[in-house]
Amino acid sequence: MAIEKAKQFKADIKGAVLASDAFFPFSDSVQIAHTAGISAFIQPGGSVRDKDSIEYCRQHKLAMVLTGMRHFKH
């Protein structure tokens, strides 16, 4: 959603950081963001599949910070 919003405002996101209050349980979200220009990620972690997103970042030399803290609770 953030990438689509940035496109609406014609923002240049090349090299930008994407922060989320939810985890990235599948590497496809990280891949889509990377393809759009995102170079680093901040997320709480906590998914049983965190390793997939982390591995994608390692393979593509992208930074990913896991905060261990979620601010939004369902």
Predicted model as a PDB file, atoms N, CA, C, CB and O in Angstrom, pLDDT in the B-factor column:
MODEL        1                                                                  
ATOM      1  N   MET A   1       0.820  -1.186   0.000  1.00 87.00           N  
ATOM      2  CA  MET A   1       0.000   0.000   0.000  1.00 87.00           C  
ATOM      3  C   MET A   1       0.869   1.257   0.000  1.00 87.00           C  
ATOM      4  CB  MET A   1      -0.936  -0.006   1.202  1.00 87.00           C  
ATOM      5  O   MET A   1       0.545   2.245  -0.659  1.00 87.00           O  
ATOM      6  N   ALA A   2       1.958   1.211   0.733  1.00 89.00           N  
ATOM      7  CA  ALA A   2       2.837   2.384   0.805  1.00 89.00           C  
ATOM      8  C   ALA A   2       3.454   2.699  -0.559  1.00 89.00           C  
ATOM      9  CB  ALA A   2       3.948   2.155   1.842  1.00 89.00           C  
ATOM     10  O   ALA A   2       3.588   3.863  -0.937  1.00 89.00           O  
ATOM     11  N   ILE A   3       3.821   1.662  -1.279  1.00 92.00           N  
ATOM     12  CA  ILE A   3       4.420   1.871  -2.601  1.00 92.00           C  
ATOM     13  C   ILE A   3       3.398   2.485  -3.551  1.00 92.00           C  
ATOM     14  CB  ILE A   3       4.956   0.539  -3.177  1.00 92.00           C  
ATOM     15  O   ILE A   3       3.728   3.404  -4.300  1.00 92.00           O  
ATOM     16  N   GLU A   4       2.178   1.995  -3.531  1.00 93.00           N  
ATOM     17  CA  GLU A   4       1.124   2.551  -4.391  1.00 93.00           C  
ATOM     18  C   GLU A   4       0.840   4.005  -4.037  1.00 93.00           C  
ATOM     19  CB  GLU A   4      -0.164   1.721  -4.270  1.00 93.00           C  
ATOM     20  O   GLU A   4       0.638   4.829  -4.928  1.00 93.00           O  
ATOM     21  N   LYS A   5       0.824   4.325  -2.755  1.00 94.00           N  
ATOM     22  CA  LYS A   5       0.598   5.710  -2.312  1.00 94.00           C  
ATOM     23  C   LYS A   5       1.746   6.609  -2.778  1.00 94.00           C  
ATOM     24  CB  LYS A   5       0.459   5.774  -0.763  1.00 94.00           C  
ATOM     25  O   LYS A   5       1.515   7.733  -3.224  1.00 94.00           O  
ATOM     26  N   ALA A   6       2.965   6.119  -2.677  1.00 93.00           N  
ATOM     27  CA  ALA A   6       4.119   6.902  -3.140  1.00 93.00           C  
ATOM     28  C   ALA A   6       4.021   7.162  -4.638  1.00 93.00           C  
ATOM     29  CB  ALA A   6       5.441   6.174  -2.811  1.00 93.00           C  
ATOM     30  O   ALA A   6       4.350   8.254  -5.100  1.00 93.00           O  
ATOM     31  N   LYS A   7       3.574   6.171  -5.398  1.00 92.00           N  
ATOM     32  CA  LYS A   7       3.409   6.345  -6.844  1.00 92.00           C  
ATOM     33  C   LYS A   7       2.355   7.407  -7.147  1.00 92.00           C  
ATOM     34  CB  LYS A   7       3.021   5.011  -7.507  1.00 92.00           C  
ATOM     35  O   LYS A   7       2.524   8.204  -8.069  1.00 92.00           O  
ATOM     36  N   GLN A   8       1.262   7.420  -6.371  1.00 96.00           N  
ATOM     37  CA  GLN A   8       0.208   8.418  -6.576  1.00 96.00           C  
ATOM     38  C   GLN A   8       0.757   9.833  -6.418  1.00 96.00           C  
ATOM     39  CB  GLN A   8      -0.947   8.189  -5.590  1.00 96.00           C  
ATOM     40  O   GLN A   8       0.340  10.752  -7.123  1.00 96.00           O  
ATOM     41  N   PHE A   9       1.690   9.997  -5.491  1.00 96.00           N  
ATOM     42  CA  PHE A   9       2.277  11.314  -5.239  1.00 96.00           C  
ATOM     43  C   PHE A   9       3.559  11.545  -6.035  1.00 96.00           C  
ATOM     44  CB  PHE A   9       2.563  11.476  -3.760  1.00 96.00           C  
ATOM     45  O   PHE A   9       4.259  12.539  -5.841  1.00 96.00           O  
ATOM     46  N   LYS A  10       3.853  10.598  -6.942  1.00 95.00           N  
ATOM     47  CA  LYS A  10       5.048  10.683  -7.785  1.00 95.00           C  
ATOM     48  C   LYS A  10       6.329  10.832  -6.965  1.00 95.00           C  
ATOM     49  CB  LYS A  10       4.920  11.851  -8.749  1.00 95.00           C  
ATOM     50  O   LYS A  10       7.259  11.532  -7.366  1.00 95.00           O  
ATOM     51  N   ALA A  11       6.362  10.166  -5.816  1.00 95.00           N  
ATOM     52  CA  ALA A  11       7.537  10.191  -4.952  1.00 95.00           C  
ATOM     53  C   ALA A  11       8.593   9.225  -5.470  1.00 95.00           C  
ATOM     54  CB  ALA A  11       7.155   9.842  -3.503  1.00 95.00           C  
ATOM     55  O   ALA A  11       8.275   8.131  -5.937  1.00 95.00           O  
ATOM     56  N   ASP A  12       9.825   9.634  -5.384  1.00 95.00           N  
ATOM     57  CA  ASP A  12      10.942   8.767  -5.767  1.00 95.00           C  
ATOM     58  C   ASP A  12      11.298   7.916  -4.548  1.00 95.00           C  
ATOM     59  CB  ASP A  12      12.190   9.608  -6.269  1.00 95.00           C  
ATOM     60  O   ASP A  12      11.777   8.441  -3.543  1.00 95.00           O  
ATOM     61  N   ILE A  13      11.067   6.621  -4.631  1.00 95.00           N  
ATOM     62  CA  ILE A  13      11.349   5.753  -3.484  1.00 95.00           C  
ATOM     63  C   ILE A  13      12.639   4.950  -3.652  1.00 95.00           C  
ATOM     64  CB  ILE A  13      10.190   4.805  -3.261  1.00 95.00           C  
ATOM     65  O   ILE A  13      12.926   4.060  -2.851  1.00 95.00           O  
ATOM     66  N   LYS A  14      13.398   5.255  -4.668  1.00 96.00           N  
ATOM     67  CA  LYS A  14      14.654   4.536  -4.858  1.00 96.00           C  
ATOM     68  C   LYS A  14      15.569   4.788  -3.656  1.00 96.00           C  
ATOM     69  CB  LYS A  14      15.348   4.973  -6.184  1.00 96.00           C  
ATOM     70  O   LYS A  14      15.925   5.927  -3.355  1.00 96.00           O  
ATOM     71  N   GLY A  15      15.935   3.712  -2.987  1.00 95.00           N  
ATOM     72  CA  GLY A  15      16.787   3.805  -1.813  1.00 95.00           C  
ATOM     73  C   GLY A  15      16.043   4.074  -0.520  1.00 95.00           C  
ATOM     74  O   GLY A  15      16.670   4.246   0.526  1.00 95.00           O  
ATOM     75  N   ALA A  16      14.716   4.114  -0.570  1.00 96.00           N  
ATOM     76  CA  ALA A  16      13.913   4.407   0.625  1.00 96.00           C  
ATOM     77  C   ALA A  16      13.886   3.216   1.589  1.00 96.00           C  
ATOM     78  CB  ALA A  16      12.478   4.785   0.221  1.00 96.00           C  
ATOM     79  O   ALA A  16      14.249   2.095   1.234  1.00 96.00           O  
ATOM     80  N   VAL A  17      13.449   3.493   2.802  1.00 96.00           N  
ATOM     81  CA  VAL A  17      13.277   2.481   3.840  1.00 96.00           C  
ATOM     82  C   VAL A  17      11.784   2.249   4.024  1.00 96.00           C  
ATOM     83  CB  VAL A  17      13.956   2.915   5.188  1.00 96.00           C  
ATOM     84  O   VAL A  17      11.004   3.200   4.072  1.00 96.00           O  
ATOM     85  N   LEU A  18      11.386   0.979   4.129  1.00 93.00           N  
ATOM     86  CA  LEU A  18       9.987   0.620   4.345  1.00 93.00           C  
ATOM     87  C   LEU A  18       9.838   0.085   5.763  1.00 93.00           C  
ATOM     88  CB  LEU A  18       9.504  -0.433   3.296  1.00 93.00           C  
ATOM     89  O   LEU A  18      10.461  -0.911   6.130  1.00 93.00           O  
ATOM     90  N   ALA A  19       9.008   0.753   6.556  1.00 90.00           N  
ATOM     91  CA  ALA A  19       8.752   0.320   7.926  1.00 90.00           C  
ATOM     92  C   ALA A  19       7.327  -0.195   8.030  1.00 90.00           C  
ATOM     93  CB  ALA A  19       8.993   1.474   8.931  1.00 90.00           C  
ATOM     94  O   ALA A  19       6.414   0.350   7.409  1.00 90.00           O  
ATOM     95  N   SER A  20       7.143  -1.238   8.811  1.00 87.00           N  
ATOM     96  CA  SER A  20       5.823  -1.827   8.982  1.00 87.00           C  
ATOM     97  C   SER A  20       5.606  -2.201  10.437  1.00 87.00           C  
ATOM     98  CB  SER A  20       5.653  -3.056   8.079  1.00 87.00           C  
ATOM     99  O   SER A  20       6.539  -2.610  11.128  1.00 87.00           O  
ATOM    100  N   ASP A  21       4.363  -2.058  10.903  1.00 84.00           N  
ATOM    101  CA  ASP A  21       4.062  -2.524  12.258  1.00 84.00           C  
ATOM    102  C   ASP A  21       3.651  -3.993  12.246  1.00 84.00           C  
ATOM    103  CB  ASP A  21       2.950  -1.667  12.887  1.00 84.00           C  
ATOM    104  O   ASP A  21       3.329  -4.564  13.289  1.00 84.00           O  
ATOM    105  N   ALA A  22       3.665  -4.594  11.073  1.00 82.00           N  
ATOM    106  CA  ALA A  22       3.372  -6.023  10.929  1.00 82.00           C  
ATOM    107  C   ALA A  22       4.604  -6.702  10.331  1.00 82.00           C  
ATOM    108  CB  ALA A  22       2.098  -6.263  10.029  1.00 82.00           C  
ATOM    109  O   ALA A  22       5.454  -6.045   9.730  1.00 82.00           O  
ATOM    110  N   PHE A  23       4.690  -7.997  10.498  1.00 79.00           N  
ATOM    111  CA  PHE A  23       5.838  -8.705   9.948  1.00 79.00           C  
ATOM    112  C   PHE A  23       5.651  -9.009   8.473  1.00 79.00           C  
ATOM    113  CB  PHE A  23       6.080  -9.989  10.714  1.00 79.00           C  
ATOM    114  O   PHE A  23       4.558  -8.857   7.928  1.00 79.00           O  
ATOM    115  N   PHE A  24       6.722  -9.437   7.837  1.00 77.00           N  
ATOM    116  CA  PHE A  24       6.716  -9.859   6.436  1.00 77.00           C  
ATOM    117  C   PHE A  24       6.856 -11.381   6.426  1.00 77.00           C  
ATOM    118  CB  PHE A  24       7.876  -9.162   5.606  1.00 77.00           C  
ATOM    119  O   PHE A  24       7.974 -11.895   6.388  1.00 77.00           O  
ATOM    120  N   PRO A  25       5.744 -12.105   6.459  1.00 72.00           N  
ATOM    121  CA  PRO A  25       5.847 -13.557   6.586  1.00 72.00           C  
ATOM    122  C   PRO A  25       6.296 -14.272   5.318  1.00 72.00           C  
ATOM    123  CB  PRO A  25       4.537 -14.104   7.006  1.00 72.00           C  
ATOM    124  O   PRO A  25       6.714 -15.428   5.375  1.00 72.00           O  
ATOM    125  N   PHE A  26       6.215 -13.608   4.193  1.00 80.00           N  
ATOM    126  CA  PHE A  26       6.625 -14.219   2.927  1.00 80.00           C  
ATOM    127  C   PHE A  26       7.599 -13.282   2.237  1.00 80.00           C  
ATOM    128  CB  PHE A  26       5.395 -14.519   2.011  1.00 80.00           C  
ATOM    129  O   PHE A  26       7.443 -12.063   2.294  1.00 80.00           O  
ATOM    130  N   SER A  27       8.589 -13.845   1.592  1.00 87.00           N  
ATOM    131  CA  SER A  27       9.610 -13.023   0.948  1.00 87.00           C  
ATOM    132  C   SER A  27       9.085 -12.271  -0.269  1.00 87.00           C  
ATOM    133  CB  SER A  27      10.775 -13.884   0.542  1.00 87.00           C  
ATOM    134  O   SER A  27       9.744 -11.347  -0.745  1.00 87.00           O  
ATOM    135  N   ASP A  28       7.914 -12.644  -0.786  1.00 91.00           N  
ATOM    136  CA  ASP A  28       7.398 -11.950  -1.978  1.00 91.00           C  
ATOM    137  C   ASP A  28       7.124 -10.473  -1.700  1.00 91.00           C  
ATOM    138  CB  ASP A  28       6.114 -12.628  -2.472  1.00 91.00           C  
ATOM    139  O   ASP A  28       7.319  -9.641  -2.586  1.00 91.00           O  
ATOM    140  N   SER A  29       6.685 -10.133  -0.511  1.00 91.00           N  
ATOM    141  CA  SER A  29       6.445  -8.718  -0.175  1.00 91.00           C  
ATOM    142  C   SER A  29       7.752  -7.940  -0.183  1.00 91.00           C  
ATOM    143  CB  SER A  29       5.761  -8.590   1.206  1.00 91.00           C  
ATOM    144  O   SER A  29       7.807  -6.811  -0.671  1.00 91.00           O  
ATOM    145  N   VAL A  30       8.789  -8.538   0.353  1.00 94.00           N  
ATOM    146  CA  VAL A  30      10.099  -7.905   0.374  1.00 94.00           C  
ATOM    147  C   VAL A  30      10.625  -7.777  -1.056  1.00 94.00           C  
ATOM    148  CB  VAL A  30      11.088  -8.713   1.256  1.00 94.00           C  
ATOM    149  O   VAL A  30      11.205  -6.752  -1.415  1.00 94.00           O  
ATOM    150  N   GLN A  31      10.427  -8.798  -1.859  1.00 96.00           N  
ATOM    151  CA  GLN A  31      10.879  -8.766  -3.252  1.00 96.00           C  
ATOM    152  C   GLN A  31      10.163  -7.673  -4.049  1.00 96.00           C  
ATOM    153  CB  GLN A  31      10.651 -10.130  -3.915  1.00 96.00           C  
ATOM    154  O   GLN A  31      10.799  -6.945  -4.811  1.00 96.00           O  
ATOM    155  N   ILE A  32       8.854  -7.556  -3.877  1.00 94.00           N  
ATOM    156  CA  ILE A  32       8.083  -6.518  -4.574  1.00 94.00           C  
ATOM    157  C   ILE A  32       8.595  -5.132  -4.174  1.00 94.00           C  
ATOM    158  CB  ILE A  32       6.563  -6.650  -4.254  1.00 94.00           C  
ATOM    159  O   ILE A  32       8.798  -4.268  -5.027  1.00 94.00           O  
ATOM    160  N   ALA A  33       8.800  -4.930  -2.879  1.00 95.00           N  
ATOM    161  CA  ALA A  33       9.290  -3.636  -2.401  1.00 95.00           C  
ATOM    162  C   ALA A  33      10.695  -3.357  -2.940  1.00 95.00           C  
ATOM    163  CB  ALA A  33       9.294  -3.597  -0.858  1.00 95.00           C  
ATOM    164  O   ALA A  33      10.989  -2.236  -3.357  1.00 95.00           O  
ATOM    165  N   HIS A  34      11.544  -4.354  -2.932  1.00 97.00           N  
ATOM    166  CA  HIS A  34      12.908  -4.202  -3.454  1.00 97.00           C  
ATOM    167  C   HIS A  34      12.875  -3.829  -4.926  1.00 97.00           C  
ATOM    168  CB  HIS A  34      13.718  -5.496  -3.254  1.00 97.00           C  
ATOM    169  O   HIS A  34      13.601  -2.929  -5.350  1.00 97.00           O  
ATOM    170  N   THR A  35      12.055  -4.497  -5.703  1.00 96.00           N  
ATOM    171  CA  THR A  35      11.924  -4.204  -7.128  1.00 96.00           C  
ATOM    172  C   THR A  35      11.460  -2.764  -7.350  1.00 96.00           C  
ATOM    173  CB  THR A  35      10.941  -5.186  -7.787  1.00 96.00           C  
ATOM    174  O   THR A  35      11.832  -2.132  -8.339  1.00 96.00           O  
ATOM    175  N   ALA A  36      10.647  -2.251  -6.426  1.00 95.00           N  
ATOM    176  CA  ALA A  36      10.144  -0.877  -6.533  1.00 95.00           C  
ATOM    177  C   ALA A  36      11.187   0.159  -6.117  1.00 95.00           C  
ATOM    178  CB  ALA A  36       8.897  -0.714  -5.680  1.00 95.00           C  
ATOM    179  O   ALA A  36      11.007   1.351  -6.366  1.00 95.00           O  
ATOM    180  N   GLY A  37      12.282  -0.288  -5.482  1.00 96.00           N  
ATOM    181  CA  GLY A  37      13.336   0.638  -5.101  1.00 96.00           C  
ATOM    182  C   GLY A  37      13.683   0.684  -3.629  1.00 96.00           C  
ATOM    183  O   GLY A  37      14.630   1.371  -3.244  1.00 96.00           O  
ATOM    184  N   ILE A  38      12.946  -0.024  -2.800  1.00 96.00           N  
ATOM    185  CA  ILE A  38      13.206  -0.024  -1.361  1.00 96.00           C  
ATOM    186  C   ILE A  38      14.546  -0.703  -1.090  1.00 96.00           C  
ATOM    187  CB  ILE A  38      12.061  -0.740  -0.588  1.00 96.00           C  
ATOM    188  O   ILE A  38      14.849  -1.743  -1.673  1.00 96.00           O  
ATOM    189  N   SER A  39      15.348  -0.109  -0.200  1.00 96.00           N  
ATOM    190  CA  SER A  39      16.671  -0.664   0.082  1.00 96.00           C  
ATOM    191  C   SER A  39      16.828  -1.201   1.498  1.00 96.00           C  
ATOM    192  CB  SER A  39      17.707   0.377  -0.159  1.00 96.00           C  
ATOM    193  O   SER A  39      17.824  -1.860   1.798  1.00 96.00           O  
ATOM    194  N   ALA A  40      15.858  -0.930   2.378  1.00 97.00           N  
ATOM    195  CA  ALA A  40      15.952  -1.403   3.754  1.00 97.00           C  
ATOM    196  C   ALA A  40      14.549  -1.548   4.343  1.00 97.00           C  
ATOM    197  CB  ALA A  40      16.809  -0.437   4.612  1.00 97.00           C  
ATOM    198  O   ALA A  40      13.601  -0.903   3.896  1.00 97.00           O  
ATOM    199  N   PHE A  41      14.442  -2.403   5.346  1.00 95.00           N  
ATOM    200  CA  PHE A  41      13.155  -2.733   5.952  1.00 95.00           C  
ATOM    201  C   PHE A  41      13.265  -2.683   7.476  1.00 95.00           C  
ATOM    202  CB  PHE A  41      12.676  -4.128   5.488  1.00 95.00           C  
ATOM    203  O   PHE A  41      14.281  -3.067   8.054  1.00 95.00           O  
ATOM    204  N   ILE A  42      12.201  -2.204   8.108  1.00 94.00           N  
ATOM    205  CA  ILE A  42      12.081  -2.229   9.566  1.00 94.00           C  
ATOM    206  C   ILE A  42      10.751  -2.899   9.870  1.00 94.00           C  
ATOM    207  CB  ILE A  42      12.168  -0.772  10.202  1.00 94.00           C  
ATOM    208  O   ILE A  42       9.708  -2.504   9.349  1.00 94.00           O  
ATOM    209  N   GLN A  43      10.802  -3.916  10.717  1.00 92.00           N  
ATOM    210  CA  GLN A  43       9.584  -4.658  11.048  1.00 92.00           C  
ATOM    211  C   GLN A  43       9.737  -5.303  12.416  1.00 92.00           C  
ATOM    212  CB  GLN A  43       9.276  -5.732   9.971  1.00 92.00           C  
ATOM    213  O   GLN A  43      10.857  -5.476  12.897  1.00 92.00           O  
ATOM    214  N   PRO A  44       8.618  -5.663  13.049  1.00 90.00           N  
ATOM    215  CA  PRO A  44       8.717  -6.254  14.378  1.00 90.00           C  
ATOM    216  C   PRO A  44       9.221  -7.691  14.387  1.00 90.00           C  
ATOM    217  CB  PRO A  44       7.391  -6.204  15.036  1.00 90.00           C  
ATOM    218  O   PRO A  44       9.754  -8.149  15.398  1.00 90.00           O  
ATOM    219  N   GLY A  45       9.061  -8.410  13.274  1.00 89.00           N  
ATOM    220  CA  GLY A  45       9.402  -9.833  13.282  1.00 89.00           C  
ATOM    221  C   GLY A  45       8.327 -10.608  14.032  1.00 89.00           C  
ATOM    222  O   GLY A  45       7.320 -10.039  14.452  1.00 89.00           O  
ATOM    223  N   GLY A  46       8.540 -11.871  14.193  1.00 84.00           N  
ATOM    224  CA  GLY A  46       7.593 -12.693  14.941  1.00 84.00           C  
ATOM    225  C   GLY A  46       6.865 -13.715  14.098  1.00 84.00           C  
ATOM    226  O   GLY A  46       6.092 -14.514  14.628  1.00 84.00           O  
ATOM    227  N   SER A  47       7.095 -13.707  12.788  1.00 86.00           N  
ATOM    228  CA  SER A  47       6.482 -14.705  11.919  1.00 86.00           C  
ATOM    229  C   SER A  47       7.307 -15.983  11.958  1.00 86.00           C  
ATOM    230  CB  SER A  47       6.357 -14.176  10.467  1.00 86.00           C  
ATOM    231  O   SER A  47       8.532 -15.935  12.073  1.00 86.00           O  
ATOM    232  N   VAL A  48       6.641 -17.114  11.863  1.00 87.00           N  
ATOM    233  CA  VAL A  48       7.376 -18.382  11.795  1.00 87.00           C  
ATOM    234  C   VAL A  48       8.179 -18.469  10.504  1.00 87.00           C  
ATOM    235  CB  VAL A  48       6.409 -19.577  11.899  1.00 87.00           C  
ATOM    236  O   VAL A  48       9.050 -19.329  10.376  1.00 87.00           O  
ATOM    237  N   ARG A  49       7.895 -17.584   9.539  1.00 88.00           N  
ATOM    238  CA  ARG A  49       8.607 -17.583   8.261  1.00 88.00           C  
ATOM    239  C   ARG A  49       9.513 -16.364   8.093  1.00 88.00           C  
ATOM    240  CB  ARG A  49       7.614 -17.637   7.122  1.00 88.00           C  
ATOM    241  O   ARG A  49       9.879 -16.016   6.970  1.00 88.00           O  
ATOM    242  N   ASP A  50       9.873 -15.719   9.189  1.00 90.00           N  
ATOM    243  CA  ASP A  50      10.792 -14.575   9.120  1.00 90.00           C  
ATOM    244  C   ASP A  50      12.051 -14.927   8.339  1.00 90.00           C  
ATOM    245  CB  ASP A  50      11.169 -14.103  10.531  1.00 90.00           C  
ATOM    246  O   ASP A  50      12.589 -14.094   7.610  1.00 90.00           O  
ATOM    247  N   LYS A  51      12.513 -16.148   8.490  1.00 92.00           N  
ATOM    248  CA  LYS A  51      13.762 -16.545   7.849  1.00 92.00           C  
ATOM    249  C   LYS A  51      13.728 -16.373   6.336  1.00 92.00           C  
ATOM    250  CB  LYS A  51      14.076 -17.980   8.186  1.00 92.00           C  
ATOM    251  O   LYS A  51      14.759 -16.099   5.722  1.00 92.00           O  
ATOM    252  N   ASP A  52      12.556 -16.530   5.728  1.00 93.00           N  
ATOM    253  CA  ASP A  52      12.445 -16.377   4.271  1.00 93.00           C  
ATOM    254  C   ASP A  52      12.712 -14.934   3.842  1.00 93.00           C  
ATOM    255  CB  ASP A  52      11.051 -16.817   3.793  1.00 93.00           C  
ATOM    256  O   ASP A  52      13.439 -14.690   2.879  1.00 93.00           O  
ATOM    257  N   SER A  53      12.123 -13.988   4.558  1.00 93.00           N  
ATOM    258  CA  SER A  53      12.335 -12.568   4.240  1.00 93.00           C  
ATOM    259  C   SER A  53      13.762 -12.145   4.565  1.00 93.00           C  
ATOM    260  CB  SER A  53      11.336 -11.687   5.013  1.00 93.00           C  
ATOM    261  O   SER A  53      14.374 -11.383   3.816  1.00 93.00           O  
ATOM    262  N   ILE A  54      14.283 -12.633   5.665  1.00 94.00           N  
ATOM    263  CA  ILE A  54      15.657 -12.320   6.059  1.00 94.00           C  
ATOM    264  C   ILE A  54      16.632 -12.858   5.016  1.00 94.00           C  
ATOM    265  CB  ILE A  54      15.978 -12.909   7.455  1.00 94.00           C  
ATOM    266  O   ILE A  54      17.580 -12.169   4.640  1.00 94.00           O  
ATOM    267  N   GLU A  55      16.408 -14.062   4.554  1.00 95.00           N  
ATOM    268  CA  GLU A  55      17.279 -14.662   3.552  1.00 95.00           C  
ATOM    269  C   GLU A  55      17.245 -13.884   2.243  1.00 95.00           C  
ATOM    270  CB  GLU A  55      16.881 -16.108   3.309  1.00 95.00           C  
ATOM    271  O   GLU A  55      18.282 -13.691   1.609  1.00 95.00           O  
ATOM    272  N   TYR A  56      16.055 -13.435   1.833  1.00 95.00           N  
ATOM    273  CA  TYR A  56      15.967 -12.616   0.619  1.00 95.00           C  
ATOM    274  C   TYR A  56      16.837 -11.367   0.781  1.00 95.00           C  
ATOM    275  CB  TYR A  56      14.486 -12.217   0.320  1.00 95.00           C  
ATOM    276  O   TYR A  56      17.584 -11.003  -0.127  1.00 95.00           O  
ATOM    277  N   CYS A  57      16.738 -10.720   1.934  1.00 96.00           N  
ATOM    278  CA  CYS A  57      17.534  -9.514   2.178  1.00 96.00           C  
ATOM    279  C   CYS A  57      19.024  -9.825   2.151  1.00 96.00           C  
ATOM    280  CB  CYS A  57      17.155  -8.885   3.523  1.00 96.00           C  
ATOM    281  O   CYS A  57      19.805  -9.062   1.583  1.00 96.00           O  
ATOM    282  N   ARG A  58      19.420 -10.922   2.752  1.00 97.00           N  
ATOM    283  CA  ARG A  58      20.844 -11.298   2.734  1.00 97.00           C  
ATOM    284  C   ARG A  58      21.332 -11.508   1.306  1.00 97.00           C  
ATOM    285  CB  ARG A  58      21.079 -12.579   3.562  1.00 97.00           C  
ATOM    286  O   ARG A  58      22.403 -11.028   0.935  1.00 97.00           O  
ATOM    287  N   GLN A  59      20.557 -12.213   0.516  1.00 97.00           N  
ATOM    288  CA  GLN A  59      20.951 -12.519  -0.861  1.00 97.00           C  
ATOM    289  C   GLN A  59      21.093 -11.255  -1.715  1.00 97.00           C  
ATOM    290  CB  GLN A  59      19.932 -13.458  -1.497  1.00 97.00           C  
ATOM    291  O   GLN A  59      21.894 -11.213  -2.650  1.00 97.00           O  
ATOM    292  N   HIS A  60      20.309 -10.232  -1.383  1.00 97.00           N  
ATOM    293  CA  HIS A  60      20.305  -9.015  -2.197  1.00 97.00           C  
ATOM    294  C   HIS A  60      20.968  -7.830  -1.496  1.00 97.00           C  
ATOM    295  CB  HIS A  60      18.886  -8.651  -2.566  1.00 97.00           C  
ATOM    296  O   HIS A  60      20.847  -6.686  -1.934  1.00 97.00           O  
ATOM    297  N   LYS A  61      21.665  -8.123  -0.408  1.00 97.00           N  
ATOM    298  CA  LYS A  61      22.402  -7.094   0.339  1.00 97.00           C  
ATOM    299  C   LYS A  61      21.508  -5.928   0.764  1.00 97.00           C  
ATOM    300  CB  LYS A  61      23.556  -6.568  -0.503  1.00 97.00           C  
ATOM    301  O   LYS A  61      21.857  -4.760   0.589  1.00 97.00           O  
ATOM    302  N   LEU A  62      20.353  -6.271   1.323  1.00 97.00           N  
ATOM    303  CA  LEU A  62      19.402  -5.292   1.833  1.00 97.00           C  
ATOM    304  C   LEU A  62      19.414  -5.342   3.354  1.00 97.00           C  
ATOM    305  CB  LEU A  62      17.971  -5.556   1.280  1.00 97.00           C  
ATOM    306  O   LEU A  62      19.606  -6.406   3.942  1.00 97.00           O  
ATOM    307  N   ALA A  63      19.215  -4.214   3.981  1.00 97.00           N  
ATOM    308  CA  ALA A  63      19.141  -4.165   5.442  1.00 97.00           C  
ATOM    309  C   ALA A  63      17.729  -4.517   5.892  1.00 97.00           C  
ATOM    310  CB  ALA A  63      19.550  -2.765   5.974  1.00 97.00           C  
ATOM    311  O   ALA A  63      16.745  -4.110   5.274  1.00 97.00           O  
ATOM    312  N   MET A  64      17.647  -5.286   6.988  1.00 95.00           N  
ATOM    313  CA  MET A  64      16.353  -5.554   7.619  1.00 95.00           C  
ATOM    314  C   MET A  64      16.562  -5.525   9.132  1.00 95.00           C  
ATOM    315  CB  MET A  64      15.752  -6.940   7.149  1.00 95.00           C  
ATOM    316  O   MET A  64      17.357  -6.288   9.682  1.00 95.00           O  
ATOM    317  N   VAL A  65      15.833  -4.635   9.784  1.00 95.00           N  
ATOM    318  CA  VAL A  65      15.897  -4.507  11.235  1.00 95.00           C  
ATOM    319  C   VAL A  65      14.639  -5.131  11.816  1.00 95.00           C  
ATOM    320  CB  VAL A  65      16.043  -3.013  11.675  1.00 95.00           C  
ATOM    321  O   VAL A  65      13.529  -4.807  11.394  1.00 95.00           O  
ATOM    322  N   LEU A  66      14.809  -6.021  12.781  1.00 93.00           N  
ATOM    323  CA  LEU A  66      13.685  -6.621  13.508  1.00 93.00           C  
ATOM    324  C   LEU A  66      13.644  -5.968  14.886  1.00 93.00           C  
ATOM    325  CB  LEU A  66      13.826  -8.200  13.619  1.00 93.00           C  
ATOM    326  O   LEU A  66      14.582  -6.107  15.672  1.00 93.00           O  
ATOM    327  N   THR A  67      12.565  -5.262  15.174  1.00 92.00           N  
ATOM    328  CA  THR A  67      12.472  -4.517  16.438  1.00 92.00           C  
ATOM    329  C   THR A  67      12.013  -5.374  17.603  1.00 92.00           C  
ATOM    330  CB  THR A  67      11.530  -3.357  16.281  1.00 92.00           C  
ATOM    331  O   THR A  67      12.316  -5.070  18.757  1.00 92.00           O  
ATOM    332  N   GLY A  68      11.279  -6.451  17.307  1.00 86.00           N  
ATOM    333  CA  GLY A  68      10.749  -7.277  18.382  1.00 86.00           C  
ATOM    334  C   GLY A  68       9.569  -6.634  19.098  1.00 86.00           C  
ATOM    335  O   GLY A  68       9.120  -7.141  20.126  1.00 86.00           O  
ATOM    336  N   MET A  69       9.060  -5.519  18.563  1.00 81.00           N  
ATOM    337  CA  MET A  69       7.960  -4.803  19.210  1.00 81.00           C  
ATOM    338  C   MET A  69       6.875  -4.474  18.190  1.00 81.00           C  
ATOM    339  CB  MET A  69       8.471  -3.512  19.889  1.00 81.00           C  
ATOM    340  O   MET A  69       7.149  -3.891  17.141  1.00 81.00           O  
ATOM    341  N   ARG A  70       5.665  -4.847  18.507  1.00 75.00           N  
ATOM    342  CA  ARG A  70       4.541  -4.508  17.656  1.00 75.00           C  
ATOM    343  C   ARG A  70       3.744  -3.384  18.296  1.00 75.00           C  
ATOM    344  CB  ARG A  70       3.648  -5.738  17.404  1.00 75.00           C  
ATOM    345  O   ARG A  70       3.437  -3.430  19.487  1.00 75.00           O  
ATOM    346  N   HIS A  71       3.412  -2.378  17.504  1.00 70.00           N  
ATOM    347  CA  HIS A  71       2.672  -1.233  18.038  1.00 70.00           C  
ATOM    348  C   HIS A  71       1.178  -1.356  17.777  1.00 70.00           C  
ATOM    349  CB  HIS A  71       3.195   0.061  17.431  1.00 70.00           C  
ATOM    350  O   HIS A  71       0.370  -0.746  18.477  1.00 70.00           O  
ATOM    351  N   PHE A  72       0.811  -2.139  16.778  1.00 66.00           N  
ATOM    352  CA  PHE A  72      -0.595  -2.310  16.441  1.00 66.00           C  
ATOM    353  C   PHE A  72      -1.031  -3.689  16.900  1.00 66.00           C  
ATOM    354  CB  PHE A  72      -0.841  -2.124  14.914  1.00 66.00           C  
ATOM    355  O   PHE A  72      -0.421  -4.691  16.527  1.00 66.00           O  
ATOM    356  N   LYS A  73      -2.062  -3.747  17.692  1.00 62.00           N  
ATOM    357  CA  LYS A  73      -2.550  -5.031  18.180  1.00 62.00           C  
ATOM    358  C   LYS A  73      -3.976  -5.238  17.714  1.00 62.00           C  
ATOM    359  CB  LYS A  73      -2.464  -5.111  19.717  1.00 62.00           C  
ATOM    360  O   LYS A  73      -4.793  -4.320  17.777  1.00 62.00           O  
ATOM    361  N   HIS A  74      -4.279  -6.435  17.248  1.00 59.00           N  
ATOM    362  CA  HIS A  74      -5.622  -6.757  16.761  1.00 59.00           C  
ATOM    363  C   HIS A  74      -6.551  -7.024  17.910  1.00 59.00           C  
ATOM    364  CB  HIS A  74      -5.591  -7.958  15.828  1.00 59.00           C  
ATOM    365  O   HIS A  74      -7.729  -7.312  17.697  1.00 59.00           O  
TER     366      HIS A  74                                                      
ENDMDL                                                                          
END                                                                             
